[in-house]
Amino acid sequence: MPLYAAHGVPEFWLIDLNAKELTCCRRPRDRIYDDVAVMTAADLTAPFATQSGIRVELGRLFDL
């Protein structure tokens, strides 16, 4: 995470298939992310950087 933040990557998702969790990191500053959220299969999320209206149902992602 610190490397991505240091290089200004605006958002990245870390997917833990065993725990069925998604860690979403947004708003990099220095070597940290100011916004970190852990989501589960019950959640719905969307990429921050896109305005396309795309939504990801995490339950479907984990059931693959």
N, C-alpha and C positions, 0 to 999 in steps of 0.2 A: 503493500500500500504506500509506503513512504516514497518509493521510486516513482510511482504513477503521479502522486500528488506533487512531487518536486518538479515534474515535467509538465504539469498543468493539464493532465488528462481530466476532463470535466466530470466524468462519471465512469464508474466501473461496477460490474456485478460479480460477486463471488458466490458461486453456486455450490452448496454442500448437498449432494444427492443422498447421502446416507441419513442426514438429519432432516432432509426435505426443507431446507432453509435457503433463503437468498439474502446475502448481505449487500445492500446497495450503498455505495459511497459516492457522495456528491460534494461539490464546492471545495476544490482543493485550495489550500493555503499553506505555503511553505512546504513542509513534508507531512502534512496531515490533511484529513478531510473534515470539514466542519459539520457535515450532515451524513451520519451513518445510521442506517435503519436495517434491522433484521426482520425479514418477512417469512411467513410460513405458507403452506399450501392453500390456506383459506384466503389469502390476500390476492389483490389485483394491483398491478403496477404498470407504469409506462416509462419508457426512456425519457429522461429529462431534456436532453438536447434536441429532440425531434418534436415538431408540431404536427405530426401526421395523424394523431388520434389513435395510434396503435396502443393497444392494451394487452398485457400478458396475464393470463390466468395461471397463476403459479401451480395450482393443482394439476393442470394439464401438463405443465412442464415436467413435474416430478413423476407423472405416471408414464412417461415415455419408456 
